Amino acid sequence: MSSASELPPCPQCQSEYSYEDRALIVCSMCGYEWDPKVLADENNITAKDANGTVLQEGDKATVVKDLKIKGSSQVIKVGTKLMIRRIKDAKDHELDCRVDGAGEMMVTAKFVKKA
């Protein structure tokens, strides 16, 4: 059994008070249960920009094509800056971003380039 300092913090509430229960780790603060092996696989998700450069969370990028926002008449113009918050494992719209002038939204990686 691992000591509390060796266990990772809770991915949901970031509490350091967690314990092992068979193959899972349980947060004693919020009750969230997770499998550390599955969580490690989720953290290795990658996406490539229009030039084939690997994107990571926290990267800044720019839009390489005018993008129409679904359900709106607004358009994100070429050259608009964005910051990648998270990378999701999805076929389409894999980047969870904060886009300058448009707010939070999901963007497809092939329409951006790393800044």
Secondary structure, DSSP 8 states (H G I E B T S, - for coil): ---GGGS---TTT--S-EEEETTEEEETTT--EE-HHHHHHHTT--EE-TTS-EE-TT-EEEESS-EE-TTSS-EE-TT-EEEEEEE---SS--EEEEETTTEEEEE-GGGEEE-
